[in-house]
Amino acid sequence: MAERSTAAVDVADNSGEQPLTAEAGKATTDGVAADKKVSTHKNTERAESESPARDAQPPELHSGHKLARRYRLEECVTRLDGFSSWRAVDEKLRRAVGVHLLPADHPRARPVLAAARSAALLGDPRFVQVLDAVEENDLVYVVHEWLPDATELTPVLASGPMEPHEAYQLVNQVSQAMAAAHREGLAHLRLNPGSVLRTGTGQYRIRGLAVMAALRGITSEHPQQTDTEAIGALLYAALTQRWPYESNAHGLSGLPKGVGLIAPDQVRAGVHRGLSELAMRALVNDGATASRQEKPCTTPEELAKAVAAMPRIRPPEPDYTAPPPYQRPSVPRNGGPAHPLPVAPPLPLQSRTGRALKWSVSALLIAALGLGSWQLADTLLKDGEKDTPRSQSSGDDVPKIVGGKPIGIETVKDFDPPPGDGSEKADGFHAVRYAYDGNPATYWSTNFYTTAKFGGLKSGVGLILDLGKKQQVGKVQVSFLNDASVQLMTAPADASSMPMDLASYSKVAEGTGKGVSLKPDKPVQARYVLVWLTKLTVTENGEFRGRISEIKVTS
């Protein structure tokens, strides 16, 4: 692909989460040329202002300065092209935030404000959220989330290629997120390893939606294609640890000059073939490559569907570490060198009850033999074999815990009754289906709130489980990512449809913690079961959220 470069040094993408260290600054500087070298493909045009407001100077602010009597600036992480980016503290909510600052007369101030307000309306948790966008005292500033547990994709890629399951998760999550953004008319146009973050739970978050492009004056006649190619570049880098253009970028080496764009599985051995093809479908999306057999992906929506159509890629099996070999004890012999003690061959494991019963049977057998009663001896011996517990090594003599049978969950409905708006995060990145998909790595998330009691807006939120028919509900196990208080409520057994008012449900159990076992005090039958969250705890991101990773129901 033909590429061009711009004059601006690309470091502001590091402004969102972590302070710009010397090493990070070098990696970003290395990435200037390629990131600024954008496609001039006939279907994609990206125009970046070549003459940013050089006359507009960044506001002369310092650590400790407060904005709106609330946001205290802590550390400047970027100062470029008339704007600056800071790590700050929201003193009202006592959490870290990021802040972009521009003079109000900066030619990009209005577009930045508009982009930030549009991104804030999206409210999708797959994106770093815009919390505030204000013009005040000759300043324009945008406040966004700061994720202390998140890592930029840049150092992740620098550490080596991703294994297939991880690369699949990256392209799956990012393409779905961008498809959702484009459905709302929002584009990123600056999607690169510096704008994608991986959280401690393995989820990917995208920062700078619309805002980063506005800060640099970037536009595109084909925004969907621009973002699709960017996702393809991310996948390509994840599979090969190479940037898919000739210039080095983001701490990665580019492709050899003159060879053009070659498939990832031709760059590195062992690359997953399906993912390699997917990267090419996103990057070479005009169908110009003769060897391509699949239809190119020109929008994030098409790319997300192509990912979903792939055969499932399973996570790698955990490594098994063999126990160290047994060392025989040794003792010195008459002051001489130590010699290993003889070790008797291992005996079969038996329970105490088994040994006692065996000796009792043996004694009675001897007595029976002495009396000449072979019939009695044979009977006792058979009874002893029948009643003696088996070896513990087989696990057969361990008392079996008889539990209820698993009950399948047909559907789940998010529940936010009045004064709520009726729906609590049904779709999107952390949709309700993730609460019972059998995968503890995925989860359903509530909206975020300012206090543990839902910011005083409501008494709770929850999920209604439809068990398909009236069932005996013995226990509901709820697994959270962070502590929460939860109640188990059931609708009347004869309810013919899912009740959508809280008064129709009766509390039968409650608990608090990460793993909560909700067991009714007395038998209860129901088809519709409500998992009702009544109190939240703060997450690692400084937000109050409820996050359910798994729900299991047994009879």
C-alpha positions as CSV (number, residue, x, y, z in Angstrom):
1,M,0.0,0.0,0.0
2,A,1.2,3.5,-0.7
3,E,1.8,5.5,2.4
4,R,2.6,9.1,3.4
5,S,3.9,10.7,6.5
6,T,2.9,13.8,8.5
7,A,5.0,16.2,10.4
8,A,3.4,15.9,13.8
9,V,5.2,13.6,16.4
10,D,2.8,11.0,17.5
11,V,3.0,10.7,21.3
12,A,-0.4,11.9,22.6
13,D,-1.9,8.4,22.3
14,N,0.0,7.6,25.5
15,S,-2.0,10.3,27.3
16,G,-4.8,8.1,28.4
17,E,-3.6,5.8,31.1
18,Q,0.0,5.5,32.1
19,P,2.7,8.2,32.5
20,L,5.0,8.5,29.5
21,T,8.2,6.8,30.6
22,A,11.5,7.2,28.6
23,E,11.1,3.7,27.3
24,A,7.5,4.3,26.3
25,G,8.5,7.6,24.7
26,K,11.1,5.8,22.6
27,A,8.7,3.2,21.5
28,T,6.2,5.8,20.5
29,T,8.7,7.8,18.6
30,D,9.7,4.7,16.7
31,G,6.1,4.3,15.8
32,V,5.7,7.8,14.4
33,A,6.6,7.1,10.8
34,A,4.4,4.1,10.2
35,D,1.4,5.3,12.2
36,K,1.5,8.6,10.3
37,K,1.9,6.7,7.1
38,V,-1.7,6.0,6.3
39,S,-3.3,4.2,3.5
40,T,-4.0,6.2,0.3
41,H,-5.9,3.1,-1.0
42,K,-8.6,4.1,-3.6
43,N,-11.3,3.2,-1.1
44,T,-9.7,4.8,1.9
45,E,-8.5,8.4,2.4
46,R,-7.4,9.8,5.7
47,A,-6.7,13.5,5.9
48,E,-4.8,15.0,8.8
49,S,-4.2,18.7,9.2
50,E,-0.7,19.5,8.2
51,S,-0.8,22.9,9.9
52,P,-2.1,22.5,13.4
53,A,-2.5,25.6,15.5
54,R,1.2,26.4,16.1
55,D,0.2,29.8,17.4
56,A,-2.1,28.3,20.1
57,Q,0.1,27.4,23.1
58,P,-0.7,24.8,25.6
59,P,-2.2,26.3,28.8
60,E,0.5,27.0,31.3
61,L,-0.8,24.8,34.1
62,H,1.1,22.9,36.8
63,S,0.6,20.0,39.1
64,G,-1.9,20.8,41.8
65,H,-4.0,23.1,39.6
66,K,-7.8,22.4,39.9
67,L,-10.4,22.4,37.2
68,A,-14.0,23.0,38.2
69,R,-12.9,22.8,41.9
70,R,-12.8,19.1,41.4
71,Y,-10.1,17.7,39.0
72,R,-6.7,18.2,40.5
73,L,-3.9,17.9,37.9
74,E,-1.1,15.5,39.0
75,E,1.3,14.8,36.2
76,C,1.6,16.0,32.6
77,V,2.0,13.0,30.3
78,T,1.9,14.7,26.9
79,R,2.3,18.2,25.6
80,L,1.9,18.6,21.9
81,D,0.4,20.7,19.1
82,G,-1.2,23.2,21.5
83,F,-2.8,20.7,23.8
84,S,-1.7,18.7,26.9
85,S,-2.8,15.6,28.6
86,W,-2.6,14.9,32.3
87,R,-3.1,12.3,34.9
88,A,-5.4,13.8,37.5
89,V,-7.6,13.1,40.5
90,D,-11.3,13.5,40.8
91,E,-11.5,14.7,44.4
92,K,-15.3,14.5,44.5
93,L,-15.3,10.7,43.7
94,R,-11.8,10.0,44.9
95,R,-10.6,8.3,41.8
96,A,-7.9,8.8,39.1
97,V,-8.9,10.3,35.8
98,G,-7.2,11.5,32.6
99,V,-7.6,15.0,31.3
100,H,-7.0,16.5,27.8
101,L,-6.6,20.3,27.8
102,L,-6.7,22.9,25.0
103,P,-7.0,26.7,24.8
104,A,-10.6,27.6,24.0
105,D,-9.4,29.5,20.9
106,H,-7.5,26.4,19.6
107,P,-8.9,25.7,16.1
108,R,-9.6,22.1,17.2
109,A,-11.3,22.9,20.5
110,R,-14.8,22.8,19.1
111,P,-14.3,19.5,17.2
112,V,-12.8,18.0,20.3
113,L,-15.7,19.1,22.5
114,A,-18.2,17.7,19.9
115,A,-16.3,14.4,19.6
116,A,-16.0,14.0,23.3
117,R,-19.7,14.6,23.9
118,S,-20.7,12.2,21.2
119,A,-18.4,9.5,22.6
120,A,-19.8,10.0,26.1
121,L,-23.3,9.3,24.8
122,L,-22.3,5.9,23.5
123,G,-21.7,4.6,27.1
124,D,-20.2,1.4,25.9
125,P,-17.9,-0.2,28.5
126,R,-15.7,-1.6,25.8
127,F,-14.4,2.0,25.4
128,V,-12.6,4.2,27.9
129,Q,-15.5,6.4,29.0
130,V,-15.6,10.1,28.6
131,L,-16.7,11.5,31.9
132,D,-16.9,15.2,31.3
133,A,-16.4,17.7,28.4
134,V,-16.3,21.4,29.4
135,E,-15.4,24.8,28.2
136,E,-14.5,27.0,31.1
137,N,-12.2,30.0,31.7
138,D,-10.6,30.1,28.3
139,L,-10.0,26.3,28.5
140,V,-11.5,23.3,26.9
141,Y,-11.0,20.1,28.7
142,V,-12.1,16.5,28.3
143,V,-12.1,14.1,31.4
144,H,-12.0,10.4,30.8
145,E,-11.5,7.2,32.7
146,W,-8.0,6.1,34.0
147,L,-7.5,2.4,34.2
148,P,-4.7,1.6,36.6
149,D,-4.9,-2.1,36.0
150,A,-4.8,-1.9,32.2
151,T,-1.7,-2.3,30.0
152,E,-1.3,-0.8,26.5
153,L,-1.1,-3.3,23.7
154,T,2.3,-1.8,22.7
155,P,4.4,-3.5,25.4
156,V,2.2,-6.6,25.1
157,L,3.1,-7.0,21.4
158,A,6.8,-6.1,22.1
159,S,7.0,-9.1,24.4
160,G,6.3,-11.6,21.6
161,P,3.5,-12.9,19.3
162,M,0.2,-13.8,20.9
163,E,-1.0,-17.4,21.0
164,P,-4.0,-18.1,18.8
165,H,-6.7,-17.9,21.4
166,E,-5.4,-14.6,22.8
167,A,-5.2,-13.1,19.2
168,Y,-8.7,-14.3,18.6
169,Q,-10.0,-12.6,21.7
170,L,-8.3,-9.3,20.6
171,V,-9.8,-9.2,17.1
172,N,-13.2,-10.5,18.3
173,Q,-13.5,-7.9,21.1
174,V,-12.1,-4.9,19.2
175,S,-14.1,-5.6,16.0
176,Q,-17.4,-6.0,17.9
177,A,-16.7,-2.8,19.9
178,M,-16.0,-0.8,16.7
179,A,-19.0,-2.3,14.9
180,A,-21.1,-1.0,17.8
181,A,-19.5,2.5,17.6
182,H,-20.0,2.8,13.9
183,R,-23.7,1.8,14.3
184,E,-23.9,5.0,16.4
185,G,-22.1,7.0,13.8
186,L,-18.8,7.2,15.6
187,A,-15.3,6.3,14.2
188,H,-11.9,6.1,15.8
189,L,-9.5,6.8,12.9
190,R,-6.5,6.5,15.3
191,L,-6.8,2.8,16.3
192,N,-3.3,1.5,17.0
193,P,-1.5,-0.5,19.8
194,G,-1.3,2.7,21.9
195,S,-5.1,3.1,21.9
196,V,-6.0,-0.5,22.9
197,L,-5.7,-1.5,26.5
198,R,-5.8,-5.0,28.1
199,T,-7.2,-5.1,31.6
200,G,-6.2,-7.5,34.3
201,T,-9.2,-9.7,33.5
202,G,-8.2,-10.1,29.9
203,Q,-10.7,-7.7,28.5
204,Y,-9.8,-5.1,25.8
205,R,-10.7,-1.5,26.2
206,I,-10.4,1.1,23.4
207,R,-9.5,4.7,24.3
208,G,-9.8,7.9,22.4
209,L,-12.9,7.1,20.3
210,A,-13.5,10.1,18.0
211,V,-11.5,12.3,20.4
212,M,-8.0,11.4,19.3
213,A,-8.8,12.0,15.7
214,A,-10.4,15.4,16.6
215,L,-7.3,16.4,18.6
216,R,-5.2,15.9,15.4
217,G,-7.7,17.1,12.9
218,I,-7.9,13.6,11.2
219,T,-10.8,12.9,8.9
220,S,-11.7,10.1,6.5
221,E,-14.0,9.7,3.6
222,H,-14.3,6.1,4.4
223,P,-14.2,5.8,8.2
224,Q,-15.4,2.3,8.4
225,Q,-12.8,1.0,6.1
226,T,-10.1,3.0,7.9
227,D,-11.0,1.4,11.2
228,T,-11.3,-2.0,9.7
229,E,-7.8,-1.8,8.2
230,A,-6.5,-0.6,11.6
231,I,-8.0,-3.7,13.3
232,G,-6.4,-5.9,10.7
233,A,-3.0,-4.3,11.5
234,L,-3.5,-5.0,15.2
235,L,-4.3,-8.7,14.4
236,Y,-1.3,-8.9,12.0
237,A,1.0,-7.5,14.7
238,A,-0.4,-9.9,17.3
239,L,0.3,-12.9,15.1
240,T,3.7,-12.0,13.8
241,Q,5.2,-9.3,16.1
242,R,5.7,-7.3,12.9
243,W,4.0,-4.1,11.7
244,P,2.3,-4.8,8.4
245,Y,3.9,-1.9,6.5
246,E,7.5,-1.2,5.5
247,S,8.3,1.3,8.3
248,N,8.8,0.4,11.9
249,A,6.1,1.4,14.3
250,H,5.0,1.0,17.9
251,G,8.2,-0.8,18.9
252,L,7.7,-3.3,16.1
253,S,9.8,-3.9,13.0
254,G,8.1,-3.4,9.6
255,L,8.0,-5.7,6.7
256,P,11.0,-6.0,4.3
257,K,11.0,-3.3,1.7
258,G,9.8,-4.2,-1.7
259,V,8.0,-7.5,-0.8
260,G,4.6,-5.9,-0.3
261,L,2.0,-7.2,2.2
262,I,2.4,-10.9,2.8
263,A,0.2,-13.1,4.9
264,P,1.1,-13.6,8.5
265,D,1.5,-17.4,8.1
266,Q,4.2,-16.6,5.5
267,V,6.0,-14.3,7.9
268,R,6.2,-16.6,10.9
269,A,5.9,-20.4,11.2
270,G,3.0,-21.8,13.3
271,V,0.6,-18.9,12.7
272,H,-3.1,-19.9,12.9
273,R,-4.2,-20.1,9.3
274,G,-7.7,-18.9,9.9
275,L,-6.5,-15.8,11.8
276,S,-3.9,-15.1,9.1
277,E,-6.6,-15.1,6.5
278,L,-8.8,-12.9,8.6
279,A,-6.0,-10.3,9.0
280,M,-5.5,-10.2,5.2
281,R,-9.3,-9.8,4.6
282,A,-9.2,-6.7,6.8
283,L,-6.0,-5.2,5.5
284,V,-6.3,-5.9,1.7
285,N,-9.9,-5.0,1.5
286,D,-10.2,-4.1,-2.2
287,G,-9.8,-7.7,-3.3
288,A,-6.7,-6.8,-5.4
289,T,-4.7,-9.8,-4.2
290,A,-5.1,-12.6,-6.7
291,S,-4.4,-15.4,-4.2
292,R,-7.3,-14.3,-1.9
293,Q,-10.3,-16.6,-1.9
294,E,-12.4,-15.0,0.9
295,K,-14.4,-11.9,0.5
296,P,-12.6,-8.8,1.9
297,C,-14.0,-7.1,5.0
298,T,-14.6,-3.4,4.5
299,T,-16.4,-2.6,7.8
300,P,-16.0,-3.6,11.4
301,E,-19.4,-5.2,11.3
302,E,-18.3,-7.5,8.4
303,L,-15.1,-8.3,10.3
304,A,-16.9,-9.1,13.5
305,K,-19.2,-11.5,11.5
306,A,-16.2,-13.1,9.9
307,V,-14.7,-13.7,13.3
308,A,-17.9,-15.2,14.7
309,A,-18.1,-17.6,11.7
310,M,-14.6,-19.0,12.5
311,P,-14.3,-22.4,14.3
312,R,-13.9,-21.9,18.0
313,I,-10.2,-21.5,19.1
314,R,-9.8,-23.1,22.5
315,P,-7.5,-21.6,25.1
316,P,-4.2,-23.4,25.7
317,E,-4.0,-26.2,28.3
318,P,-2.2,-25.2,31.5
319,D,1.3,-26.5,31.8
320,Y,1.6,-29.5,34.1
321,T,4.5,-29.5,36.5
322,A,5.6,-33.0,37.6
323,P,6.3,-33.4,41.3
324,P,9.9,-33.8,42.4
325,P,11.2,-37.4,42.6
326,Y,11.0,-39.0,46.1
327,Q,14.3,-38.9,48.0
328,R,14.9,-41.8,50.4
329,P,16.0,-40.7,53.8
330,S,19.6,-41.6,54.8
331,V,21.5,-42.1,58.1
332,P,25.2,-42.2,58.8
333,R,26.6,-45.6,59.6
334,N,29.2,-45.7,62.4
335,G,30.3,-42.2,61.6
336,G,30.8,-43.1,58.0
337,P,29.0,-41.9,54.9
338,A,25.2,-41.9,54.9
339,H,23.4,-44.9,53.3
340,P,19.8,-44.9,52.1
341,L,17.4,-46.6,54.5
342,P,15.6,-49.6,53.1
343,V,12.1,-48.7,52.1
344,A,9.3,-51.2,52.3
345,P,7.1,-51.5,49.2
346,P,4.0,-49.3,49.4
347,L,0.9,-50.9,50.8
348,P,-2.5,-50.3,49.5
349,L,-4.2,-47.4,51.3
350,Q,-7.0,-48.4,53.6
351,S,-9.3,-46.6,55.9
352,R,-9.2,-47.3,59.6
353,T,-12.6,-48.8,59.4
354,G,-11.5,-51.1,56.7
355,R,-8.4,-52.3,58.6
356,A,-10.4,-52.9,61.8
357,L,-13.1,-54.8,60.0
358,K,-10.5,-56.9,58.2
359,W,-8.9,-58.0,61.4
360,S,-12.3,-58.7,62.9
361,V,-13.2,-60.9,60.0
362,S,-9.8,-62.6,60.2
363,A,-10.3,-63.4,63.9
364,L,-13.8,-64.8,63.3
365,L,-12.4,-66.8,60.3
366,I,-9.8,-68.4,62.5
367,A,-12.5,-69.3,65.1
368,A,-14.6,-70.7,62.4
369,L,-11.8,-72.8,61.0
370,G,-11.1,-74.1,64.5
371,L,-14.7,-75.2,64.8
372,G,-14.5,-76.7,61.4
373,S,-17.3,-74.5,60.1
374,W,-16.1,-73.8,56.5
375,Q,-19.5,-72.6,55.6
376,L,-19.4,-69.9,58.3
377,A,-15.9,-68.9,57.3
378,D,-16.9,-68.5,53.7
379,T,-19.9,-66.4,54.6
380,L,-17.8,-64.1,56.9
381,L,-15.1,-63.7,54.3
382,K,-17.6,-62.6,51.6
383,D,-19.3,-60.2,54.0
384,G,-16.0,-58.7,54.9
385,E,-15.1,-58.1,51.2
386,K,-18.5,-56.6,50.6
387,D,-18.4,-54.1,53.5
388,T,-14.7,-53.2,53.5
389,P,-14.2,-49.7,52.0
390,R,-12.1,-49.6,48.9
391,S,-8.7,-47.9,48.6
392,Q,-8.7,-44.1,49.0
393,S,-6.5,-43.9,46.0
394,S,-9.5,-44.7,43.8
395,G,-11.7,-42.2,45.7
396,D,-14.5,-44.8,46.1
397,D,-14.4,-44.8,49.9
398,V,-14.7,-41.0,50.1
399,P,-18.3,-40.1,51.2
400,K,-20.2,-38.9,48.2
401,I,-22.0,-35.6,48.6
402,V,-25.4,-36.0,47.0
403,G,-26.2,-32.6,45.4
404,G,-29.1,-31.4,43.3
405,K,-29.2,-31.9,39.6
406,P,-28.2,-28.9,37.3
407,I,-31.1,-26.9,35.9
408,G,-30.7,-25.4,32.5
409,I,-31.3,-21.7,32.1
410,E,-33.3,-21.0,29.0
411,T,-33.0,-17.2,28.9
412,V,-31.9,-14.3,31.1
413,K,-33.4,-10.8,31.1
414,D,-31.7,-7.8,32.7
415,F,-34.0,-6.1,35.2
416,D,-34.1,-2.5,36.2
417,P,-37.6,-1.7,37.4
418,P,-38.9,1.8,38.2
419,P,-37.4,4.2,39.1
420,G,-34.9,2.6,36.7
421,D,-35.4,2.7,33.0
422,G,-36.3,-1.0,32.6
423,S,-33.0,-2.2,31.2
424,E,-29.6,-2.6,32.8
425,K,-26.8,-3.5,30.3
426,A,-28.6,-6.1,28.2
427,D,-26.4,-5.9,25.2
428,G,-22.8,-5.0,24.2
429,F,-19.5,-6.1,25.5
430,H,-20.7,-7.5,28.9
431,A,-24.1,-8.7,27.8
432,V,-26.4,-10.9,29.9
433,R,-25.5,-14.0,28.0
434,Y,-22.0,-13.9,29.5
435,A,-23.5,-14.5,33.0
436,Y,-24.4,-18.1,32.2
437,D,-22.3,-19.1,29.2
438,G,-20.1,-21.5,31.2
439,N,-17.0,-19.4,30.7
440,P,-15.8,-17.7,33.9
441,A,-13.6,-15.4,31.9
442,T,-16.6,-13.5,30.5
443,Y,-19.1,-11.6,32.6
444,W,-22.2,-9.5,32.7
445,S,-21.7,-6.0,34.1
446,T,-24.1,-3.4,35.5
447,N,-23.7,0.2,34.6
448,F,-21.2,2.1,36.8
449,Y,-22.5,4.1,39.8
450,T,-21.0,6.7,42.1
451,T,-21.8,4.8,45.4
452,A,-22.4,1.3,46.6
453,K,-26.1,2.0,46.8
454,F,-26.5,2.8,43.1
455,G,-25.8,6.5,43.5
456,G,-29.1,6.8,45.4
457,L,-31.0,6.3,42.1
458,K,-32.5,2.9,42.8
459,S,-32.7,0.0,45.3
460,G,-31.1,-2.5,43.1
461,V,-30.7,-4.1,39.7
462,G,-30.6,-7.7,38.6
463,L,-31.1,-10.6,36.2
464,I,-34.3,-12.7,35.8
465,L,-33.7,-16.3,35.0
466,D,-36.2,-18.2,32.9
467,L,-35.8,-22.0,33.8
468,G,-38.2,-23.0,31.0
469,K,-40.8,-24.6,33.3
470,K,-41.7,-24.8,36.9
471,Q,-38.8,-26.4,38.8
472,Q,-37.7,-27.3,42.3
473,V,-35.0,-24.6,43.0
474,G,-32.6,-26.0,45.5
475,K,-29.6,-23.6,45.1
476,V,-28.4,-20.8,42.9
477,Q,-24.6,-20.2,42.8
478,V,-23.6,-16.7,41.7
479,S,-19.9,-15.9,41.0
480,F,-18.9,-12.2,41.0
481,L,-15.6,-10.5,40.0
482,N,-15.9,-8.2,43.0
483,D,-17.9,-8.5,46.2
484,A,-21.6,-7.7,46.0
485,S,-24.7,-8.2,48.2
486,V,-27.3,-10.2,46.4
487,Q,-30.8,-11.7,47.1
488,L,-32.5,-14.7,45.5
489,M,-36.1,-13.9,44.7
490,T,-38.7,-16.1,43.0
491,A,-41.9,-15.4,41.1
492,P,-45.1,-17.4,42.0
493,A,-44.9,-21.0,40.8
494,D,-48.0,-20.5,38.7
495,A,-46.7,-17.4,36.9
496,S,-47.5,-17.9,33.2
497,S,-45.1,-15.1,32.0
498,M,-42.0,-13.3,33.2
499,P,-43.1,-10.7,35.8
500,M,-41.5,-7.3,35.2
501,D,-42.2,-5.6,38.5
502,L,-40.3,-6.2,41.7
503,A,-43.4,-6.7,43.9
504,S,-44.1,-9.9,42.0
505,Y,-41.0,-11.6,43.5
506,S,-40.4,-12.9,47.0
507,K,-37.1,-13.1,48.7
508,V,-36.0,-16.6,49.6
509,A,-32.3,-16.2,50.3
510,E,-29.5,-13.6,50.4
511,G,-25.7,-13.4,50.7
512,T,-22.6,-11.3,50.2
513,G,-19.2,-12.0,48.6
514,K,-17.6,-13.1,45.4
515,G,-18.9,-16.6,45.3
516,V,-22.4,-16.6,46.8
517,S,-24.5,-19.7,47.4
518,L,-28.2,-18.8,47.6
519,K,-30.2,-21.7,49.1
520,P,-33.8,-21.2,50.1
521,D,-34.6,-22.1,53.7
522,K,-37.5,-24.3,52.6
523,P,-38.4,-26.0,49.3
524,V,-39.5,-23.6,46.6
525,Q,-40.8,-24.1,43.1
526,A,-40.6,-21.5,40.4
527,R,-40.0,-20.9,36.7
528,Y,-38.8,-17.3,37.0
529,V,-35.9,-16.6,39.4
530,L,-34.5,-13.1,40.1
531,V,-30.9,-12.6,41.1
532,W,-31.2,-9.1,42.7
533,L,-28.1,-7.0,43.5
534,T,-28.7,-4.7,46.5
535,K,-25.2,-3.4,47.1
536,L,-22.1,-3.0,45.0
537,T,-18.4,-2.6,45.8
538,V,-15.8,-0.5,44.0
539,T,-13.9,-2.1,41.1
540,E,-10.2,-1.8,40.3
541,N,-11.2,1.1,38.1
542,G,-12.7,3.2,40.9
543,E,-16.3,2.5,39.8
544,F,-19.1,0.8,41.6
545,R,-20.3,-2.0,39.4
546,G,-21.8,-5.5,39.8
547,R,-20.1,-8.1,37.6
548,I,-21.5,-11.6,37.4
549,S,-19.2,-14.2,35.7
550,E,-21.4,-17.3,36.2
551,I,-24.8,-18.3,37.5
552,K,-25.6,-22.0,38.1
553,V,-28.9,-23.4,39.3
554,T,-29.4,-26.8,40.9
555,S,-32.5,-28.6,42.1
